[in-house]
């Protein structure tokens, strides 16, 4: 099979991840005004509860399936066995947790029952999703192209169907059904990659222990995203606080796509090198990944902090002023997650050291929970955001300590200097601009453009080879296509 292009696949995967988030982000200003912070808070809380059932239905099969497919990319029979084993496992766990979720609703009979019922669709989506297969095959273009249509449909549906706060259930249903349509559509590509496999060749539960091992860090990671919301609601009993938190984290997740998408591309690549026993190639790829994390994580962190005061008022409208500080606090996640994503997801997982990865993430989850208990009662959503940043930073540090004998930590940290300095100077520029520019789209756009130009300009002055070489490569390719 032809060697896949990592840069090209990264662009595809960024496009795919942005596509997944871009629809709710584009509709966020409209939905924020129509449903209000209270409605957003209800949706955020209910989806956080149902997310735990979705996580258990998925277990560790997304990472497992992607990794197993990456090991047998060039073997049609082998990847067919891996595919059907994973599908059978996911279908079984989905059925089990659909039943458990149904019992939960029947027994608890929670408030906002109709929203909980709609979440049945999201759990079923676990069985429908095959994106892990195409990620393992490093065929990211297909995922992007097929899902674009359904995301556009979702965009249209929100603006045409959601008219007031009474349409919360319709909003939840439209989101879930469009996601299902995107998943189901990918099945049309599968016959090209699969061959017939006898049932006797399948053993979907043979790697259950491995899948559970991959699941443990998944559940721990998700605690930051979902447990925070549950604890905010439990401690404050205020849907507004959850609404504020959800809106700030939505922006942060959008930005994080740019740094975490590299992991989806690198897992099959590192897995391929690991299968071949090519340690030199693994190290070379990892140092490039760390360089990339610093290169992009620093400006994203400083940039989010710098534009928050100008961006939030016009984007979400009146009543969301609290999101300014929330976004500034959450901006720290950009760099912390960029680093621990490289060490944990891109290095430890594909090299089959899930237990070590799990240990670090569980420690982070405990730290997050403890700081939530201390900070949320006093600072509400601010406290939850700060707890998440502290936890992610602790994970990044702990993971680097664990791999210090395998990777050169001084070299990894050495990448940071130029990016931290350039990012900090960019932040000063943005803060000055924010004092003079009015709060509107044009101002925020100008701040983003000038901030990015200033950052990249400083990297050129610092003669940063990573940026210069990649920028030169991209420009050459664009010229080649224009003048060929």
Secondary structure as the mmCIF struct_conf table of DSSP 4:
data_model
#
loop_
_struct_conf.conf_type_id
_struct_conf.id
_struct_conf.beg_label_comp_id
_struct_conf.beg_label_asym_id
_struct_conf.beg_label_seq_id
_struct_conf.end_label_comp_id
_struct_conf.end_label_asym_id
_struct_conf.end_label_seq_id
HELX_LH_PP_P HELX_LH_PP_P1 UNK A 2 UNK A 4
HELX_RH_AL_P HELX_RH_AL_P1 UNK A 6 UNK A 58
TURN_TY1_P TURN_TY1_P1 UNK A 59 UNK A 60
HELX_RH_AL_P HELX_RH_AL_P2 UNK A 61 UNK A 71
TURN_TY1_P TURN_TY1_P2 UNK A 72 UNK A 74
HELX_RH_AL_P HELX_RH_AL_P3 UNK A 76 UNK A 108
BEND BEND1 UNK A 111 UNK A 112
HELX_RH_AL_P HELX_RH_AL_P4 UNK A 113 UNK A 128
HELX_RH_AL_P HELX_RH_AL_P5 UNK A 131 UNK A 136
TURN_TY1_P TURN_TY1_P3 UNK A 137 UNK A 138
HELX_RH_AL_P HELX_RH_AL_P6 UNK A 140 UNK A 161
BEND BEND2 UNK A 164 UNK A 164
HELX_RH_3T_P HELX_RH_3T_P1 UNK A 165 UNK A 167
HELX_RH_AL_P HELX_RH_AL_P7 UNK A 168 UNK A 185
TURN_TY1_P TURN_TY1_P4 UNK A 186 UNK A 186
HELX_RH_AL_P HELX_RH_AL_P8 UNK A 187 UNK A 190
TURN_TY1_P TURN_TY1_P5 UNK A 191 UNK A 193
HELX_RH_3T_P HELX_RH_3T_P2 UNK A 199 UNK A 201
TURN_TY1_P TURN_TY1_P6 UNK A 204 UNK A 207
HELX_RH_AL_P HELX_RH_AL_P9 UNK A 208 UNK A 222
HELX_RH_PI_P HELX_RH_PI_P1 UNK A 223 UNK A 227
HELX_RH_AL_P HELX_RH_AL_P10 UNK A 228 UNK A 236
HELX_RH_AL_P HELX_RH_AL_P11 UNK A 239 UNK A 276
TURN_TY1_P TURN_TY1_P7 UNK A 277 UNK A 277
HELX_RH_AL_P HELX_RH_AL_P12 UNK A 279 UNK A 316
TURN_TY1_P TURN_TY1_P8 UNK A 318 UNK A 319
TURN_TY1_P TURN_TY1_P9 UNK A 321 UNK A 321
HELX_RH_AL_P HELX_RH_AL_P13 UNK A 322 UNK A 330
TURN_TY1_P TURN_TY1_P10 UNK A 331 UNK A 331
HELX_RH_AL_P HELX_RH_AL_P14 UNK A 332 UNK A 340
HELX_RH_PI_P HELX_RH_PI_P2 UNK A 341 UNK A 349
TURN_TY1_P TURN_TY1_P11 UNK A 350 UNK A 352
HELX_RH_AL_P HELX_RH_AL_P15 UNK A 354 UNK A 379
TURN_TY1_P TURN_TY1_P12 UNK A 380 UNK A 380
HELX_RH_AL_P HELX_RH_AL_P16 UNK A 381 UNK A 402
TURN_TY1_P TURN_TY1_P13 UNK A 403 UNK A 406
BEND BEND3 UNK A 407 UNK A 407
HELX_RH_AL_P HELX_RH_AL_P17 UNK A 409 UNK A 414
TURN_TY1_P TURN_TY1_P14 UNK A 415 UNK A 415
HELX_RH_AL_P HELX_RH_AL_P18 UNK A 416 UNK A 436
BEND BEND4 UNK A 437 UNK A 437
BEND BEND5 UNK A 439 UNK A 440
HELX_RH_AL_P HELX_RH_AL_P19 UNK A 441 UNK A 461
TURN_TY1_P TURN_TY1_P15 UNK A 462 UNK A 463
HELX_RH_AL_P HELX_RH_AL_P20 UNK A 465 UNK A 483
#
